[in-house]
């Protein structure tokens, strides 16, 4: 379970994007600096982005499986 809700993360990111100093965000939220920087570097994905990422992962898995299948056919 996530320690911070999506709403909290979203609010922190909005404050940062508006130019609020990190130190002030830390003081107001008691969220560690490292956590805030992690959220900044890895913002939450939209549902569309999550779906696209899942599709790319599945396509890569299919390619790997097809290459294994093709290797096995040559061994026969």
C-alpha positions in Angstrom: 0.0 0.0 0.0 1.3 3.5 -0.9 2.4 5.6 2.0 1.1 8.8 0.3 -2.2 9.1 -1.6 -2.3 10.1 -5.3 -3.9 13.3 -4.2 -0.9 14.2 -1.9 1.6 13.4 -4.7 -0.4 15.5 -7.2 -0.6 18.4 -4.8 3.2 18.3 -4.1 4.0 18.1 -7.8 1.6 21.1 -8.5 3.3 23.1 -5.8 6.7 22.3 -7.2 5.6 23.2 -10.8 4.3 26.5 -9.5 7.8 27.3 -8.2 7.3 26.6 -4.5 10.7 26.0 -2.9 11.3 22.3 -2.1 12.3 23.3 1.5 8.8 25.0 2.0 7.1 21.9 0.6 9.0 19.7 3.0 8.1 21.9 6.0 4.4 22.0 5.1 4.0 18.3 4.3 6.7 16.5 6.3 7.5 14.4 3.2 11.2 13.6 2.9 13.2 15.5 0.3 14.3 12.3 -1.4 10.6 11.2 -1.8 9.7 14.6 -3.4 12.6 14.4 -5.8 11.6 10.8 -6.7 8.1 12.0 -7.5 9.6 14.9 -9.6 11.8 12.5 -11.6 9.1 9.8 -11.9 5.7 11.6 -12.1 2.6 9.4 -12.1 1.5 8.1 -15.4 -2.0 8.8 -16.8 -4.2 5.8 -17.6 -3.4 6.2 -21.3 0.4 6.2 -20.6 0.0 3.1 -18.4 -1.8 1.3 -21.1 0.8 2.3 -23.7 3.6 1.1 -21.5 1.8 -2.2 -20.8 1.4 -2.7 -24.6 5.1 -2.1 -25.3 6.1 -4.6 -22.6 3.7 -7.2 -24.0 5.0 -6.6 -27.5 8.6 -7.1 -26.4 7.6 -10.3 -24.6 5.9 -11.6 -27.8 9.0 -10.8 -29.9 11.2 -12.7 -27.4 8.9 -15.7 -27.4 8.7 -15.7 -31.2 12.5 -15.7 -31.4 12.7 -18.6 -29.0 10.1 -20.5 -31.0 12.0 -19.8 -34.2 15.2 -21.1 -32.6 13.5 -24.3 -31.5 12.1 -24.8 -35.0 15.7 -24.8 -36.4 16.8 -27.4 -33.9 14.2 -29.9 -35.1 
